[in-house]
């Protein structure tokens, strides 16, 4: 209710202007991305209506614009390669089924609240994917740019198909080549003008209209002898809106499409959440990741039943939406409505749009997809990041783009787990100045109390490291006869049953040998876990020091308690030399 009452004319005006601006680029992009996917341009426009509207209604980000994207379209093209491209009916039915499957997977991720897991997928994977995708996008438009038919089949590697297209196709169409080159030059010039004078970002639409007029007045888009045009055209889009449609499902397709649907679902979520988070960093908007995942899934699921190309968050359209001053998600609804009106009014004119012009715009898009500055930065950052970028990019080009997504995601998670499982340990030391800090090699050993600090994720993956550190402690107890241990647990997180069991065995073993273990800096999750496991039935409560007050360290309380229990029985030479300092200054200081 508060959201409705807080929506005023100023926000409405901003959303209206932003929505109209985004719609201007959604029209050419919708058609161009359908061309990438190898399907009818109308499905790209339908996606710019239905997917955009549904995601805006249910989403979390105020600025994210969904719809067809170049990356998802490349995945779709790869996904449909198992079908005969001449069998358009089957290709389209599989396209709609693919959207339904991807949307269902995304909804499942949201229902089980797995949206936060996307943060464990490295940005290097996305960067590698976008690098590979931009290369494939450019290569895929070479045929249209040169005015020749692509050779080979979807089962062939893209480089093999490019070689066949360049060496075995008809002579290059000079008219198409002229349109492509002119489109690229004008697109670059118009973008500079738009940025210099801060004009609405309608440069792509303006270039497309201008080149369509050039081709029309030159007579290149009019059918000649045999019904052929001098340059290929995008094709006529029906002047109608998408209507509910139940695709014809062949269950044999499900197995063929499953890997691709999973790749599209993952990539779509990563793409959308990454864009939403990057904008939220500037606006300070709080995002609900699971809600956004649900919106992505609902948009693709609904789109599958409305003859739409699967979609995701669009970087270019979202950035324009934000820069144009959008205030709420209503700007996305304005965009969808504007595209719908444009389809009804101008659909008949799409038959005059030359494919080489769309190809030129897509070549520009491919170049802009590569963030060279960030790519150089990432490759120099670490071998881990450079490896993820290169493996993902090379897999996209050499094998398949949907495989690249899954390989990148899998590697990202597999490489993260060992790093997260690194449990660190350090011995602490009480100096003669009564300061508790990490022990140096030059510090004399303390024969009275061992102060030991653990840091890291305390889950099953860290169990081998935990076993090693506890074994070190056991050996020291046996060799030096020490009877007191302060085990600092302030920096351990997310304890699970495996590591808790290891610690329980260590405590029982210490108790059996007459060793007192004090658990210092115990966090609430660890404290709750040991209570649930019944530790309080056998482990003394006064040996547990929860981290309750940041100004009064639990570790210092535990150290004081250990020295109090030792009393005059403390015969450690180091402790004896510190007693004089203790009389002068009884306080302990903590520097760790």
C-alpha positions in Angstrom: 0.0 0.0 0.0 2.9 2.3 0.9 4.4 1.7 -2.6 1.2 2.7 -4.3 0.7 5.9 -2.2 4.4 6.9 -2.7 4.1 6.6 -6.5 3.7 10.2 -7.7 3.7 12.1 -11.0 7.4 12.7 -11.0 8.1 9.0 -10.8 5.5 8.3 -13.4 7.1 10.8 -15.8 10.5 9.4 -15.2 9.3 5.8 -15.8 7.4 6.9 -18.9 10.4 8.6 -20.5 12.8 5.7 -19.6 10.4 3.1 -20.9 10.0 4.9 -24.2 13.8 5.2 -24.5 14.4 1.6 -23.8 11.6 0.5 -26.3 13.5 2.3 -29.0 16.4 -0.1 -28.6 14.2 -3.1 -27.8 12.7 -3.1 -31.3 15.9 -3.6 -33.3 17.5 -5.8 -30.6 14.4 -8.1 -30.4 14.6 -8.7 -34.2 18.4 -9.0 -34.2 18.5 -11.5 -31.3 15.9 -13.7 -33.0 18.2 -13.6 -36.1 21.0 -14.9 -33.9 18.8 -17.7 -32.6 17.9 -18.6 -36.1 14.2 -18.1 -35.6 11.5 -15.8 -36.9 12.0 -12.1 -35.8 8.5 -11.9 -34.4 9.5 -14.3 -31.6 12.2 -11.8 -30.5 9.6 -9.0 -30.5 7.1 -11.1 -28.6 9.8 -11.8 -26.0 10.4 -8.0 -25.7 6.7 -7.7 -24.8 5.8 -10.7 -22.6 9.1 -11.6 -21.0 9.9 -7.9 -20.3 6.5 -7.3 -18.8 6.3 -10.4 -16.6 9.8 -10.0 -15.2 9.1 -6.3 -14.4 5.9 -7.1 -12.6 7.4 -9.8 -10.3 11.1 -8.7 -10.2 13.0 -7.2 -7.3 15.3 -4.7 -9.1 13.8 -1.3 -10.1 16.0 -1.0 -13.1 16.5 -4.4 -14.6 15.0 -4.9 -18.1 14.4 -8.4 -19.2 13.9 -9.8 -22.7 15.9 -11.3 -25.5 19.7 -11.1 -25.1 22.6 -12.0 -27.4 24.0 -14.6 -25.0 20.8 -16.5 -24.5 20.0 -16.3 -28.2 23.4 -17.9 -29.0 22.5 -20.7 -26.5 19.1 -21.1 -28.2 20.8 -21.5 -31.6 23.1 -24.1 -30.3 20.2 -25.9 -28.5 18.1 -26.3 -31.7 21.0 -27.6 -33.8 19.8 -31.2 -33.4 16.7 -30.4 -35.5 16.5 -29.9 -39.3 16.5 -26.1 -39.8 14.2 -26.5 -42.8 11.5 -28.0 -40.5 10.5 -24.7 -39.1 7.4 -26.0 -37.3 9.5 -28.4 -35.2 12.2 -25.8 -34.6 9.6 -23.4 -33.2 7.9 -26.0 -31.0 11.3 -26.9 -29.5 12.0 -23.2 -29.0 8.9 -22.8 -26.9 9.5 -26.0 -25.0 13.0 -24.8 -24.3 11.7 -21.6 -22.7 9.2 -23.6 -20.6 12.0 -25.9 -19.4 14.4 -23.1 -18.5 11.7 -21.2 -16.7 10.7 -24.3 -14.7 14.3 -24.8 -13.6 14.6 -21.1 -12.6 11.4 -21.3 -10.6 12.7 -24.4 -8.8 15.8 -22.6 -7.9 13.7 -19.8 -6.4 11.3 -22.1 -4.6 14.2 -23.9 -2.8 15.8 -20.5 -2.1 19.0 -21.3 -4.0 19.3 -17.9 -5.5 22.1 -16.9 -3.2 24.2 -19.8 -4.5 24.8 -17.8 -7.7 27.3 -15.6 -5.7 29.6 -18.7 -5.6 29.9 -18.5 -9.4 33.0 -16.4 -10.2 32.6 -13.3 -12.3 35.5 -14.7 -14.3 33.2 -17.3 -15.7 30.8 -14.6 -16.9 33.7 -12.6 -18.4 35.0 -15.7 -20.1 31.5 -16.6 -21.4 30.9 -13.1 -22.7 34.2 -13.1 -24.5 33.5 -16.4 -26.2 29.9 -15.3 -26.9 31.0 -12.1 -28.5 33.3 -13.9 -30.8 30.6 -16.4 -31.7 28.1 -13.6 -32.2 30.4 -11.8 -34.6 31.3 -15.0 -36.5 27.7 -16.0 -36.8 26.9 -12.7 -38.6 29.6 -13.0 -41.2 27.3 -14.7 -43.7 24.6 -12.0 -43.4 27.2 -9.2 -43.5 28.6 -10.6 -46.7 25.2 -11.4 -48.2 25.9 -15.1 -48.6 24.2 -18.2 -47.2 25.9 -19.9 -44.2 27.3 -23.3 -45.1 27.4 -26.4 -42.9 25.0 -27.5 -40.1 24.4 -26.6 -36.5 26.3 -29.8 -35.5 29.5 -28.4 -36.9 31.9 -26.2 -35.0 31.4 -22.6 -35.6 34.9 -22.1 -37.0 34.4 -25.0 -39.4 31.1 -23.5 -40.6 32.8 -20.1 -41.1 35.5 -21.7 -43.2 32.9 -23.4 -45.4 30.9 -20.2 -45.7 34.0 -18.2 -46.8 35.4 -20.8 -49.2 32.3 -22.6 -50.7 29.5 -20.0 -50.8 28.4 -17.8 -53.6 30.4 -14.7 -54.5 30.0 -11.9 -51.8 27.1 -9.6 -52.3 28.6 -6.1 -52.7 25.3 -4.4 -51.9 25.0 -6.3 -48.6 28.6 -5.5 -47.8 28.0 -1.8 -48.4 25.0 -1.8 -46.1 26.9 -3.7 -43.4 29.9 -1.3 -43.6 27.6 1.8 -43.7 25.7 0.5 -40.7 28.8 0.0 -38.6 30.2 3.4 -39.5 26.9 5.2 -38.8 26.3 3.3 -35.5 29.7 4.4 -34.2 29.1 8.0 -35.4 25.6 8.2 -33.9 26.7 6.7 -30.6 29.4 9.4 -30.3 26.9 12.1 -31.0 24.4 10.7 -28.5 27.1 10.6 -25.8 28.5 14.1 -26.6 25.1 15.9 -26.6 23.5 13.5 -24.0 20.6 12.7 -26.4 18.2 9.8 -25.9 19.9 6.5 -26.8 17.9 5.8 -29.9 21.0 5.6 -32.1 20.5 1.9 -33.1 16.9 2.4 -34.1 17.9 5.5 -36.1 20.6 3.7 -37.9 18.3 0.8 -38.7 15.6 3.1 -40.1 18.1 5.1 -42.1 19.7 2.0 -43.7 16.2 0.5 -44.4 15.3 3.7 -46.2 18.6 3.6 -48.2 17.9 0.0 -49.2 14.3 0.7 -50.1 15.0 3.8 -52.3 17.8 1.9 -54.0 15.3 -0.9 -54.8 17.3 -3.5 -53.0 14.4 -4.7 -50.8 11.9 -5.0 -53.6 11.4 -8.6 -55.0 12.8 -8.9 -58.5 12.8 -11.7 -61.0 12.1 -15.0 -59.2 10.8 -13.1 -56.2 14.3 -12.5 -54.8 15.5 -9.3 -53.3 18.9 -7.8 -54.0 19.8 -8.1 -50.3 18.2 -10.4 -47.8 15.4 -8.9 -45.7 14.4 -9.7 -42.1 11.0 -10.8 -43.1 7.5 -9.6 -42.4 6.3 -9.5 -38.8 2.5 -10.0 -38.4 0.7 -7.0 -37.0 -0.6 -8.9 -34.0 0.2 -9.4 -30.4 1.4 -12.8 -28.9 -1.5 -15.0 -27.8 -1.6 -18.0 -25.5 -0.2 -21.0 -27.3 0.4 -24.6 -26.2 3.4 -26.0 -28.0 3.4 -29.5 -29.4 5.7 -31.4 -27.2 7.7 -34.5 -28.3 9.1 -36.1 -25.2 12.2 -37.2 -27.1 13.1 -33.6 -27.3 13.3 -33.2 -23.5 16.5 -35.2 -23.3 18.0 -33.3 -26.2 17.1 -29.9 -24.7 17.8 -30.7 -21.0 21.5 -29.7 -21.0 20.7 -26.5 -22.9 17.7 -25.6 -20.7 20.0 -26.0 -17.6 22.6 -23.8 -19.2 20.1 -21.1 -20.2 18.6 -21.2 -16.7 22.0 -20.8 -15.0 23.2 -18.2 -17.4 20.0 -16.3 -17.4 20.0 -16.0 -13.6 23.7 -15.1 -13.4 23.3 -12.5 -16.2 20.2 -10.9 -14.6 21.5 -11.0 -11.0 24.9 -9.6 -12.0 23.3 -6.7 -13.8 20.9 -6.0 -11.0 23.7 -6.1 -8.4 25.9 -3.8 -10.4 23.2 -1.2 -10.6 22.2 -1.7 -7.0 25.8 -0.9 -6.0 25.1 2.6 -7.2 21.5 3.0 -6.1 21.9 1.2 -2.7 18.7 -0.7 -3.5 18.3 -3.9 -1.5 17.7 -6.9 -3.7 15.8 -10.1 -3.0 17.8 -12.6 -5.1 15.3 -15.4 -4.7 12.4 -13.1 -5.8 14.4 -12.1 -8.9 15.1 -15.7 -9.7 11.3 -16.4 -9.4 10.6 -13.5 -11.8 13.1 -14.8 -14.3 11.5 -18.2 -14.2 8.0 -16.9 -14.4 8.9 -14.7 -17.4 10.5 -17.6 -19.4 7.7 -20.0 -18.4 5.0 -17.6 -19.5 7.0 -16.7 -22.6 7.1 -20.4 -23.6 3.3 -20.3 -23.7 3.2 -17.1 -25.7 5.6 -18.0 -28.6 8.6 -16.1 -27.1 12.3 -16.4 -27.4 13.8 -17.2 -23.9 15.3 -14.2 -22.3 17.1 -12.7 -19.3 18.3 -9.4 -18.0 19.7 -7.2 -20.7 22.9 -5.2 -19.9 22.4 -2.6 -22.6 18.7 -2.0 -22.0 19.0 -2.1 -18.2 21.8 0.5 -18.3 19.8 2.7 -20.6 16.8 2.4 -18.3 18.9 3.4 -15.3 20.6 6.3 -17.2 17.3 7.5 -18.6 16.1 8.1 -15.0 13.7 5.2 -14.4 12.2 5.3 -10.8 10.5 1.9 -10.5 9.8 -1.4 -12.3 6.9 0.3 -14.1 9.4 1.6 -16.7 9.7 -2.1 -17.9 6.0 -2.3 -18.3 6.0 0.9 -20.3 8.7 -0.6 -22.5 6.7 -3.7 -23.1 3.6 -1.8 -23.9 5.4 0.5 -26.3 6.9 -2.4 -28.2 3.4 -4.0 -28.4 2.0 -0.8 -29.9 4.9 -0.5 -32.3 4.4 -4.1 -33.5 0.7 -3.3 -34.2 1.4 -0.1 -36.1 4.8 -0.7 -37.8 4.9 -4.5 -38.3 4.3 -4.3 -42.0 7.4 -2.1 -42.4 9.8 -4.8 -41.1 9.9 -6.4 -44.5 12.0 -3.5 -45.6 14.7 -4.1 -43.0 17.8 -5.6 -44.6 19.5 -8.4 -42.8 23.0 -6.9 -43.5 21.9 -3.8 -41.5 20.9 -6.1 -38.5 24.2 -7.9 -39.0 26.1 -4.6 -38.8 24.4 -3.7 -35.5 25.1 -7.2 -34.1 28.8 -6.8 -35.0 28.8 -3.6 -33.0 27.0 -5.3 -30.2 29.6 -8.2 -30.2 32.5 -5.7 -29.9 30.8 -3.9 -27.1 30.2 -7.1 -25.2 34.0 -7.4 -24.5 35.1 -5.3 -21.7 38.8 -5.1 -22.6 39.8 -3.1 -19.5 38.2 -5.6 -17.2 39.4 -8.6 -19.2 43.0 -7.4 -18.9 42.5 -6.7 -15.2 41.1 -10.2 -14.5 43.8 -12.0 -16.5 46.5 -10.2 -14.5 44.7 -10.6 -11.1 45.5 -14.3 -10.5 46.0 -17.6 -12.2 42.7 -18.8 -10.8 40.8 -16.0 -12.5 42.8 -16.2 -15.7 42.2 -19.9 -15.9 38.4 -19.6 -15.5 38.2 -16.9 -18.2 40.3 -18.9 -20.7 38.7 -22.3 -20.1 35.2 -20.8 -20.4 36.0 -18.8 -23.5 37.9 -21.6 -25.3 35.1 -24.1 -24.4 32.5 -21.8 -25.9 34.4 -21.5 -29.2 35.9 -24.9 -29.5 33.1 -27.1 -28.2 29.8 -25.5 -27.5 28.4 -22.4 -25.8 26.0 -24.2 -23.6 28.7 -26.6 -22.5 30.9 -23.6 -21.7 28.3 -22.3 -19.2 28.1 -25.6 -17.4 31.9 -26.1 -17.5 32.5 -22.6 -16.1 29.9 -22.9 -13.4 31.2 -26.4 -12.4 34.8 -25.2 -12.3 33.9 -22.1 -10.3 32.2 -24.2 -7.7 34.8 -27.0 -7.7 37.6 -24.5 -7.3 35.7 -22.6 -4.6 35.1 -25.6 -2.3 38.8 -26.4 -1.7 39.5 -22.8 -1.0 36.6 -22.5 1.4 37.8 -25.7 3.1 41.1 -24.1 4.1 41.0 -24.0 7.9 43.8 -21.8 9.4 45.4 -22.3 12.8 47.8 -20.1 14.8 49.2 -20.3 18.2 48.7 -17.2 20.4 51.1 -15.9 23.1 51.0 -13.8 26.2 54.0 -11.4 26.2 55.8 -10.1 29.2 54.0 -6.8 28.5 50.7 -8.7 29.1 49.7 -8.5 25.4 48.0 -11.4 23.7 49.2 -11.8 20.1 50.2 -14.4 17.5 53.3 -16.3 18.7 56.6 -15.6 16.8 59.4 -18.1 16.4 61.6 -15.9 18.6 59.1 -16.1 21.5 59.9 -18.6 24.3 57.5 -21.5 24.6 54.9 -21.5 27.4 54.8 -24.8 29.3 51.6 -23.8 31.2 48.9 -22.9 28.7 48.4 -23.4 25.0 46.5 -20.6 23.3 45.3 -21.9 19.9 43.2 -20.0 17.3 41.2 -21.6 14.5 39.8 -19.6 11.6 37.6 -20.6 8.6 34.6 -22.6 7.5 34.0 -25.5 10.0 32.2 -27.8 7.5 32.9 -31.3 6.3 35.4 -30.1 3.7 37.6 -28.7 6.4 37.6 -31.9 8.5 41.0 -33.2 7.4 42.6 -29.8 8.3 40.8 -29.8 11.6 42.1 -33.4 12.3 45.6 -32.3 11.6 45.5 -29.3 13.9 43.9 -31.3 16.7 46.5 -34.0 16.3 49.3 -31.4 16.7 47.7 -30.3 20.0 47.5 -33.9 21.2 51.2 -34.5 20.5 52.2 -31.3 22.4 50.1 -32.3 25.4 51.8 -35.6 25.5 55.4 -34.3 25.0 55.2 -31.2 27.2 52.7 -32.3 29.8 50.6 -29.2 29.5 47.2 -29.3 31.2 45.4 -26.2 30.0 44.3 -25.3 26.4 42.4 -22.2 25.4 40.9 -23.0 22.0 39.7 -19.8 20.3 36.7 -20.3 18.0 35.7 -16.7 17.3 36.7 -17.0 13.7 35.1 -20.3 12.7 31.8 -20.3 10.9 29.0 -22.7 9.9 29.9 -25.7 12.0 28.5 -29.0 10.7 28.1 -32.5 12.2 31.4 -33.8 10.9 33.6 -31.1 12.5 31.5 -30.9 15.6 32.0 -34.6 16.1 35.8 -34.2 15.7 35.8 -31.5 18.4 33.7 -33.6 20.7 36.1 -36.5 20.4 39.0 -34.1 21.1 37.3 -32.8 24.2 36.5 -36.3 25.5 40.1 -37.4 24.9 41.5 -34.3 26.7 39.2 -34.9 29.7 40.4 -38.5 29.9 44.0 -37.3 30.1 43.2 -34.6 32.7 43.6 -31.7 30.4 41.3 -28.7 30.8 40.1 -27.2 27.5 38.5 -23.7 27.5 36.4 -22.8 24.4 36.9 -19.1 23.9 35.0 -16.7 21.6 32.2 -19.2 20.9 29.8 -17.8 18.3 26.0 -18.2 18.6 25.7 -20.8 15.9 28.4 -23.0 17.5 26.9 -22.5 20.9 23.5 -23.5 19.7 24.9 -26.6 17.9 26.8 -27.9 21.0 23.7 -27.4 23.1 21.6 -29.3 20.6 24.1 -32.1 20.8 24.0 -32.2 24.6 27.5 -31.0 25.4 26.1 -29.3 28.5 25.4 -32.7 30.0 29.1 -33.5 30.3 31.2 -30.5 29.4 31.4 -27.9 32.2 29.6 -24.6 31.4 32.4 -22.5 33.0 34.8 -23.8 30.3 32.7 -22.1 27.6 33.3 -18.4 27.0 30.7 -17.0 24.4 31.6 -13.9 22.5 29.0 -11.7 24.1 30.6 -8.3 24.4 32.9 -6.8 21.8 34.4 -4.5 24.4 35.2 -7.4 26.8 37.0 -10.2 24.9 35.9 -13.8 25.6 39.5 -14.9 24.8 41.0 -12.6 27.5 38.4 -13.9 30.0 39.4 -17.5 29.1 43.1 -16.7 29.4 42.6 -15.1 32.8 40.5 -18.0 34.0 43.2 -20.5 32.9 45.9 -18.6 34.9 43.6 -18.4 37.8 43.1 -22.2 37.8 46.8 -22.7 37.5 47.6 -20.5 40.5 50.9 -21.3 42.3 51.2 -24.6 40.4 52.4 -22.6 37.4 56.1 -23.4 37.1 56.5 -22.2 33.5 59.8 -20.1 33.2 58.1 -17.7 30.8 55.1 -17.1 33.1 57.5 -16.5 36.1 59.3 -13.8 34.2 56.0 -12.1 33.4 54.7 -12.1 37.0 56.5 -8.8 37.8 54.9 -7.1 34.8 51.5 -8.5 36.0 51.9 -6.9 39.4 52.6 -3.5 37.8 49.8 -3.9 35.2 47.3 -6.7 35.8 45.3 -6.0 32.6 45.6 -8.1 29.5 45.6 -6.5 26.0 44.5 -8.2 22.8 46.1 -7.5 19.5 44.8 -10.4 17.3 
